Amino acid sequence: MTATALRHDWSLEEIRNLFLLPFNDLIFKAQSVHRNYFDPNEVQVSTLLSIKTGACPEDCKYCPQSGHYNTGLEKEKLLEIEKVIAEAKAAREKGASRFCMGAAWRSPSKKDMPYVVDMVRQVKSLGLETCMTLGMLEEHQARELADAGLDYYNHNLDTSEKYYNHIITTRTYQDRLDTLENVRKVGMKVCCGGIMGMGEDLDDRAGLLMQLANLPHHPESVPVNMLVKVAGTPMENVEDLDPFDFIRTIAVARIVMPASHVRLSAGREDMNEQMQSLCFLAGANSIFYGEKLLTTANPGADKDRELFRRLGIRPEQRETEHSEEEREAALAQAVETERTRHLFYDAARQSA
């Protein structure tokens, strides 16, 4: 099967028309594209840890960590490196291949940079991929993190440029694009997506995906979040998003960025197993393990492993294993997969 060519010239109308396809046609198209680039039964697994919580100066209207709103969240200082490493080891033992660290900053200060750089080096030494989200970055800060071995930098666009000022006023859309450019300049991979269910319309969802798909390089990881409504934020009473609109967003993201990992991210705690399964069918192939995403709830790792078992899904393995422990885990997974292979029907195989 020939892989779909990567494009960087999508029009808003083209993407809008994908959203408007009959649901079955859209899912079929997305799944077909997905199989050109990925094993349809593998899902990349990451863990996210808040390394500095609360008192953020930005006014993102969805965020409980913003210092502008009273959400009852206690602010916390930057975590000690030893605690971060312990969390990273625990994540690795639960099957995560990537460890993501987030700090509620507008941008990292000069005094904090040595600590986060050391965190990157030590987490990397565990054989995990590393990702950080620290707010806006200047090019020299991005270079310092890249030199320490940071694999991914997360900086979401959140929504379309048209709707952006309804959500955030303390930094511009261009500020976000500049950070993405600085990350690319130093050779790091980009993790960038958005949040659905903030009162945006279809054109805003299409506009966000158009912006991402038309970047000079598609983000390697595209988190698609469903708004988690938090009391005390301006978005606590926003109207619920239709689950099918969310699944459509996953499918369109897969079609327009076929080689990217599309991450089913925040909001999974409010999704039943059937909705999550449809998201995997629509092309989502990455999740966060762990009971918490920064400050909001997330399904437990045991629950995710059970859903994976029922669906015949396995965690994606990194190409290079960095420790004997990881090699043994990969071997055990391969043996288990082979042992149970006869239990699963290959939907891609033509019937006799």
C-alpha positions as CSV (number, residue, x, y, z in Angstrom):
1,M,0.0,0.0,0.0
2,T,1.4,3.4,-1.0
3,A,1.9,5.9,1.8
4,T,-0.1,9.1,1.6
5,A,2.2,12.0,0.7
6,L,2.9,14.6,3.4
7,R,1.4,17.9,2.5
8,H,1.9,21.4,3.9
9,D,-0.6,23.3,1.8
10,W,-4.0,22.4,3.2
11,S,-6.8,25.0,2.7
12,L,-9.4,25.7,5.3
13,E,-12.1,24.5,2.9
14,E,-10.4,21.2,2.3
15,I,-10.1,20.5,6.0
16,R,-13.7,21.7,6.7
17,N,-14.9,19.2,4.0
18,L,-13.1,16.4,5.8
19,F,-15.0,17.2,9.0
20,L,-18.3,17.2,7.0
21,L,-17.8,13.7,5.5
22,P,-20.3,11.0,6.7
23,F,-18.8,9.6,9.9
24,N,-18.2,6.1,8.5
25,D,-16.4,7.5,5.4
26,L,-14.2,9.8,7.6
27,I,-13.2,6.9,10.0
28,F,-12.5,4.6,7.1
29,K,-10.3,7.2,5.4
30,A,-8.4,8.0,8.6
31,Q,-7.9,4.3,9.4
32,S,-6.6,3.7,5.9
33,V,-4.1,6.6,6.2
34,H,-3.1,5.4,9.6
35,R,-2.2,1.9,8.4
36,N,0.1,3.4,5.8
37,Y,2.4,4.8,8.5
38,F,1.8,2.9,11.7
39,D,1.1,-0.5,13.1
40,P,-2.7,-0.1,13.9
41,N,-2.4,-2.1,17.1
42,E,0.4,-0.2,18.7
43,V,0.0,2.9,20.9
44,Q,2.9,5.0,22.2
45,V,2.7,5.5,26.0
46,S,3.9,8.6,27.8
47,T,3.7,9.8,31.4
48,L,3.3,13.5,32.4
49,L,4.5,15.0,35.7
50,S,4.0,18.5,36.9
51,I,7.4,19.6,38.1
52,K,6.2,23.1,39.2
53,T,2.5,23.7,39.9
54,G,0.3,26.8,40.0
55,A,0.7,30.6,40.1
56,C,1.3,30.8,36.4
57,P,1.1,34.5,35.2
58,E,-0.8,33.6,32.0
59,D,-4.6,34.0,31.8
60,C,-5.5,30.8,29.8
61,K,-9.2,30.6,30.5
62,Y,-9.2,26.8,30.7
63,C,-6.3,26.4,33.1
64,P,-6.5,25.8,36.9
65,Q,-2.8,26.7,37.2
66,S,-3.4,30.3,36.1
67,G,-2.8,32.8,38.9
68,H,-5.7,34.9,37.6
69,Y,-8.3,32.4,38.9
70,N,-9.2,31.0,42.2
71,T,-9.5,27.2,41.7
72,G,-8.3,26.1,45.1
73,L,-5.1,24.7,43.6
74,E,-2.1,25.0,45.9
75,K,1.0,26.4,44.3
76,E,4.1,24.3,44.6
77,K,7.8,25.0,44.1
78,L,10.0,23.3,41.5
79,L,10.2,19.6,42.4
80,E,13.5,18.3,43.7
81,I,15.4,16.3,41.1
82,E,15.4,13.2,43.2
83,K,11.6,13.2,43.3
84,V,11.4,13.6,39.5
85,I,13.8,10.7,38.9
86,A,11.8,8.5,41.2
87,E,8.6,9.3,39.3
88,A,10.4,8.6,36.0
89,K,11.5,5.2,37.2
90,A,8.0,4.4,38.3
91,A,6.7,5.4,34.9
92,R,9.2,3.3,33.1
93,E,8.2,0.3,35.2
94,K,4.5,0.8,34.2
95,G,5.4,0.7,30.5
96,A,6.0,4.4,29.6
97,S,8.5,5.0,26.9
98,R,8.5,8.8,27.2
99,F,8.5,11.0,30.3
100,C,7.1,14.5,30.0
101,M,7.7,17.2,32.6
102,G,5.6,20.4,32.8
103,A,6.2,23.6,34.7
104,A,3.6,26.4,35.1
105,W,5.8,29.2,33.8
106,R,5.5,32.0,31.3
107,S,9.0,31.0,30.4
108,P,11.9,29.4,32.4
109,S,14.0,31.8,34.4
110,K,17.8,31.9,34.3
111,K,18.0,30.5,37.8
112,D,15.7,27.5,37.0
113,M,17.4,26.5,33.8
114,P,20.3,24.5,35.4
115,Y,17.7,22.4,37.4
116,V,15.6,21.5,34.4
117,V,18.7,20.8,32.3
118,D,19.9,18.3,35.0
119,M,16.4,16.7,35.1
120,V,16.6,16.1,31.3
121,R,20.1,14.5,31.6
122,Q,19.1,12.2,34.5
123,V,15.7,11.1,33.0
124,K,17.4,10.5,29.7
125,S,20.0,8.2,31.4
126,L,17.1,5.9,32.4
127,G,16.5,5.0,28.8
128,L,13.4,7.1,28.5
129,E,12.5,9.7,25.8
130,T,12.2,13.1,27.4
131,C,9.7,15.9,26.8
132,M,9.2,19.2,28.6
133,T,6.7,22.0,28.5
134,L,8.0,25.2,30.2
135,G,6.3,28.0,28.4
136,M,7.9,30.2,25.8
137,L,11.5,29.6,24.9
138,E,14.2,31.8,23.4
139,E,16.5,30.1,20.9
140,H,19.4,30.0,23.4
141,Q,17.2,28.3,26.0
142,A,16.0,25.7,23.4
143,R,19.6,25.0,22.5
144,E,20.6,24.5,26.2
145,L,17.8,21.9,26.5
146,A,18.7,20.2,23.3
147,D,22.3,19.9,24.3
148,A,21.2,18.2,27.5
149,G,19.4,15.6,25.4
150,L,15.8,16.8,25.4
151,D,13.9,14.9,22.7
152,Y,10.6,16.7,22.5
153,Y,9.3,20.2,23.5
154,N,5.6,20.6,24.0
155,H,4.0,24.0,23.2
156,N,0.4,23.8,22.2
157,L,-1.4,26.3,19.9
158,D,-4.6,25.5,21.8
159,T,-7.0,26.7,19.1
160,S,-7.3,28.6,15.8
161,E,-5.7,32.0,15.4
162,K,-9.2,33.4,14.9
163,Y,-10.5,32.1,18.2
164,Y,-7.3,32.5,20.2
165,N,-8.0,35.9,21.8
166,H,-11.2,34.4,23.3
167,I,-9.0,32.0,25.3
168,I,-5.7,33.8,26.1
169,T,-4.6,37.5,26.1
170,T,-1.3,37.4,27.9
171,R,0.7,36.0,25.0
172,T,0.1,36.1,21.3
173,Y,-0.4,33.4,18.7
174,Q,2.8,34.6,17.1
175,D,4.6,34.1,20.5
176,R,3.6,30.4,20.3
177,L,4.7,30.0,16.7
178,D,8.1,31.7,17.6
179,T,8.7,29.2,20.3
180,L,8.0,26.3,17.9
181,E,10.4,27.8,15.4
182,N,13.1,28.2,18.1
183,V,12.6,24.5,19.1
184,R,13.0,23.4,15.5
185,K,16.1,25.5,14.9
186,V,18.0,23.5,17.5
187,G,16.9,20.1,16.2
188,M,14.4,19.1,18.8
189,K,11.1,17.4,18.0
190,V,7.8,19.2,18.5
191,C,4.8,18.2,20.5
192,C,2.0,20.6,19.6
193,G,-1.8,20.3,19.5
194,G,-4.9,21.9,21.0
195,I,-8.0,21.7,23.2
196,M,-11.4,20.9,21.9
197,G,-14.7,21.9,23.7
198,M,-13.8,25.5,24.6
199,G,-16.7,27.0,22.7
200,E,-15.0,27.0,19.4
201,D,-16.8,26.2,16.1
202,L,-16.0,23.7,13.4
203,D,-13.9,26.3,11.5
204,D,-11.8,26.9,14.6
205,R,-11.0,23.1,14.8
206,A,-10.3,23.1,11.1
207,G,-8.2,26.3,11.5
208,L,-6.1,24.7,14.3
209,L,-5.4,21.6,12.2
210,M,-4.6,23.7,9.1
211,Q,-2.1,25.7,11.1
212,L,-0.4,22.5,12.4
213,A,-0.4,20.7,9.1
214,N,1.0,23.7,7.2
215,L,4.0,24.1,9.5
216,P,7.3,23.5,7.6
217,H,7.5,20.2,9.5
218,H,4.5,18.5,11.0
219,P,4.7,18.1,14.8
220,E,6.0,14.6,15.6
221,S,3.4,14.4,18.4
222,V,-0.1,16.1,18.2
223,P,-2.0,16.0,21.5
224,V,-5.7,16.4,21.0
225,N,-7.2,17.4,24.4
226,M,-10.9,17.5,25.4
227,L,-11.5,20.4,27.8
228,V,-11.6,19.4,31.5
229,K,-13.9,21.9,33.1
230,V,-12.5,23.2,36.3
231,A,-14.5,25.2,38.9
232,G,-13.1,28.7,39.2
233,T,-12.0,29.0,35.6
234,P,-14.0,31.1,33.1
235,M,-14.7,27.8,31.2
236,E,-16.3,25.9,34.1
237,N,-19.8,26.1,32.6
238,V,-19.0,25.9,28.8
239,E,-21.3,23.6,26.9
240,D,-20.2,20.0,26.6
241,L,-18.6,18.9,23.3
242,D,-20.4,16.3,21.3
243,P,-18.2,13.1,21.5
244,F,-18.5,12.6,17.7
245,D,-17.1,16.0,17.1
246,F,-14.1,15.1,19.2
247,I,-13.6,11.8,17.3
248,R,-13.9,13.6,14.0
249,T,-11.1,15.9,15.1
250,I,-8.9,12.9,15.8
251,A,-9.7,11.5,12.4
252,V,-9.0,14.7,10.5
253,A,-5.7,15.2,12.4
254,R,-4.6,11.7,11.3
255,I,-5.5,12.5,7.7
256,V,-3.7,15.8,7.4
257,M,-0.7,14.8,9.5
258,P,-0.3,11.1,8.6
259,A,3.2,10.5,10.0
260,S,2.6,12.2,13.4
261,H,1.7,10.4,16.6
262,V,-1.8,11.7,17.4
263,R,-2.2,11.7,21.2
264,L,-5.5,11.1,22.9
265,S,-4.7,13.4,25.8
266,A,-6.6,15.3,28.5
267,G,-10.2,14.5,29.1
268,R,-10.0,10.7,28.9
269,E,-11.3,10.4,32.4
270,D,-14.7,11.6,31.0
271,M,-14.6,9.2,28.0
272,N,-16.0,5.8,28.2
273,E,-14.1,2.8,26.7
274,Q,-16.2,2.8,23.6
275,M,-15.4,6.5,22.9
276,Q,-11.7,5.9,23.5
277,S,-11.8,2.8,21.2
278,L,-13.3,4.9,18.4
279,C,-10.5,7.4,18.9
280,F,-8.0,4.6,18.3
281,L,-9.9,3.5,15.3
282,A,-9.8,7.1,14.0
283,G,-6.0,7.2,14.2
284,A,-5.1,8.1,17.8
285,N,-1.9,6.2,18.6
286,S,-0.5,7.8,21.7
287,I,-1.8,8.3,25.3
288,F,-0.6,9.4,28.7
289,Y,-0.4,6.7,31.4
290,G,-0.9,7.8,35.0
291,E,-3.6,9.0,37.4
292,K,-2.9,12.6,36.8
293,L,-2.1,15.0,33.9
294,L,-0.4,17.9,35.6
295,T,-3.4,18.7,37.8
296,T,-6.4,17.0,36.2
297,A,-7.5,13.3,36.6
298,N,-6.6,10.6,34.1
299,P,-7.4,6.9,33.9
300,G,-5.1,4.7,36.0
301,A,-2.4,2.7,34.2
302,D,-4.1,-0.6,35.2
303,K,-7.3,0.5,33.6
304,D,-5.5,1.4,30.4
305,R,-3.6,-1.9,30.3
306,E,-7.0,-3.7,30.7
307,L,-8.5,-1.7,27.8
308,F,-5.4,-2.5,25.7
309,R,-5.8,-6.2,26.5
310,R,-9.4,-6.2,25.4
311,L,-8.7,-4.4,22.2
312,G,-5.6,-6.4,21.3
313,I,-3.4,-3.2,21.5
314,R,0.2,-3.2,22.7
315,P,2.5,-0.4,23.8
316,E,4.7,0.9,21.0
317,Q,8.3,-0.2,21.6
318,R,11.2,2.2,21.0
319,E,13.6,1.1,18.3
320,T,16.6,1.3,20.7
321,E,16.4,-0.2,24.2
322,H,18.9,1.5,26.5
323,S,19.0,-1.0,29.3
324,E,19.0,-4.7,30.0
325,E,15.8,-4.2,31.9
326,E,14.1,-2.6,28.9
327,R,15.3,-5.4,26.6
328,E,13.9,-8.0,28.9
329,A,10.6,-6.2,29.0
330,A,10.5,-5.9,25.2
331,L,11.2,-9.6,24.8
332,A,8.5,-10.5,27.3
333,Q,6.0,-8.3,25.4
334,A,7.0,-9.9,22.1
335,V,6.6,-13.5,23.5
336,E,3.1,-12.5,24.9
337,T,2.1,-11.0,21.6
338,E,3.1,-14.1,19.7
339,R,1.4,-16.4,22.3
340,T,-2.0,-14.5,21.9
341,R,-1.8,-13.6,18.2
342,H,-4.3,-16.3,17.2
343,L,-6.9,-14.6,19.4
344,F,-7.1,-11.4,17.3
345,Y,-8.6,-11.0,13.9
346,D,-6.6,-8.9,11.4
347,A,-9.1,-6.4,9.9
348,A,-6.6,-5.5,7.1
349,R,-6.6,-9.1,5.8
350,Q,-8.9,-9.9,3.0
351,S,-11.4,-12.7,3.7
352,A,-11.0,-15.8,1.7
